[in-house]
Amino acid sequence: MADIMVGAGFQGTDEATAALKVRGYWQTVGYRLRYDYVTLFFTGMIVLIALGSIFAPLLAPFDPLKTSMAYRLKPIGFRQFLLGTDELGRDMLSRLIWGGRMSLLMGLTPVALATVLGGTLGVVAGFVGGRLNMLIMRTMDVFYAFPSVLLAVAVSGTMGGGMSNGLIALTLVFIPPLCRIAETATAQVRNLDFVEAARASGAGTGSIIRHHILGNVLAPVLIYASSLISVSILLAAGLSFLGLGVEPPTPDWGLMLSTLRQAIYVEPYVCALPGVAIFITSLSFNLVSDGLRQAMDVRV
Amino acid sequence: MGLELPITGAGASTSTPVRPLVEVKNLTVKFVNREATVQAVNGVSLEMAPGEVLCIIGESGSGKSVTMRALIRLLPKGRAAISGHMRVGDYDILSLSEREITEVRGSTISMIFQEPMTALDPVYTIGDQIAETVVRHEGCSQKVGMARALELLQVVKVPSAERRLTAYPHELSGGLRQRAMIALALSCRPSLLLADEPTTALDATVQIQVLILLRKLQKELGMGVIFVTHDLGVAAQIADKVAVMYAGRIVEYGSVRDVLLRPSHPYTIGMLASTVLGQTRDADIEAIPGSPPDLRRLPPGCSFAPRCRYADNECRSVVPAATAVAPGRLVRCFKAGSPPPGLLPGP
């Protein structure tokens, strides 16, 4: 519905239309999002998770690292442990709240880095074309040849575990797809008439890239990048699960899932909790990304 | 092939010789790639007085658009080999540096494109796009640029211009988009406007409106317009002078009345005979037999000779020079001046 109102289809009195149309790009996007309740709800979820992670020291009822032999693997709602305890008797709720920090960090940082690096490479390859395009894109194809999980495992496996190596591994995994998206979009835009029209009205190469290429390439790249956040969270969890990401005892959802899996017959619900957290977070990012894709598409 | 074009201000009747705004001498453009060399433009020479509208007519592949793009150096750098001499105003186009040509583009020479849909950037508002050019060439603030954009939209008769200033291209109709494109092209008061079939993509009714607008703005601003089209009706509407192109050469040049009413070149005659308008209902439309020559292998003589029913051996071996059959009237044909009887519509 919002689309119809914003798009060319709206017919009304001059004043009414004027009031509707005097609106910038981001205002239009905001206007569309206002009626997209699913996206709004899951944006709220992300905000909650983010706030929980930021204020983890204040929110967590217990020290996430404090072990207790007496309270090992207690069920959900056992005394003061709202979500039970893990195999070393640490409070699950506290660990989940603290673990959100790690998950968001591992979800956002590699994607942000890869967007900048891969996007730049892609725009350069697409705009310059020719040999440079060959060089960049064929290099990317080499990385493409590996399944992403395998590549991440291989890279962090060779460099050794640890958080920073995990971040580097994930960044490397995301550069090729983002580069390809940017390259495809740039190559399409580069041959359109408005780039030639801009040149005909005196724009230099720099200003064409800044205005006309980036303006048209940024939206698809950002939308794709936002859909990668959930992938990144999952991959990071996978790396931790395999012992290649975050090292214990740091609270991390993937790592928690890995260590708790031995207790799955003892306390199945508690064991599933980190998985639920990963699921909700990546679902939220996915759905928000979908909503953004729809809202940001100016061309009707 | 250096031909002198005597300027006889056809409509304006100014007897003092004016320095032509555009002077093109022996322009050739070749597209070179590994397989073949495409000779798109083969020795075009023309002159155009300030404030004149020159229509370049020709079918697809006759080199009309390439000629125009060469004037603003918009051809792909690596692949197009341009030679000859081009002067627009005080600029020697081919000797300008890359930096200088970007300054000329949009200020002295600007251009309107055929497809108003794709020639405007979909992610910026109309106002932003016009202001961008104004800011670039005049170094003013964005605010001044937007004020100028509004003024320009009013000049090109866009209804409720304030609202359209903040509209995106997809929110406008084709006609309005083309008007916005014209506003963009006029933003820095060019002395030469290049129009590449600007009305081809529009409805017939909108086409006339845009043509009338262009003609009016051209008179008011006193700019020269080079208008490329394959539509003879459009040419008749807007042109002062007409140049007919065939296989990269101007085969006939003269005032619009002369060329369209008393064509001398067999190609022009054939083209006029093959238009739908002004024909009797039952009569078959006379099409020109054959097809245009392959630009990779041009015939040695007159490039129209293979399709021309009056061609003889001379035509097939020597390229005819442009000869003045009357003041301000040039034809590249050995037979010109003695057009075969019975073919011409009565004068």
Interface residues (C-beta under 8 A of the other chain):
Chain A: G7 A8 D14 T17 A18 K21 V22 R23 G24 Y25 L192 D193 F194 E196 A197 A198 R199 A200 S201 G202 A203 G204 S207 H211 H212 G215 N216 A219 V298 R299 V300
Chain B: I72 L74 R99 T102 E103 V104 R105 G106 S107 S110 M111 F113 Q114 E115 T118 A119 L120 D121 P122 V123 Y124 T125 E132 T133 R136 H137 S160 E162 R163 T166 A167 Y168 H170 E171 L172 M181 L184 A185 S187 L194
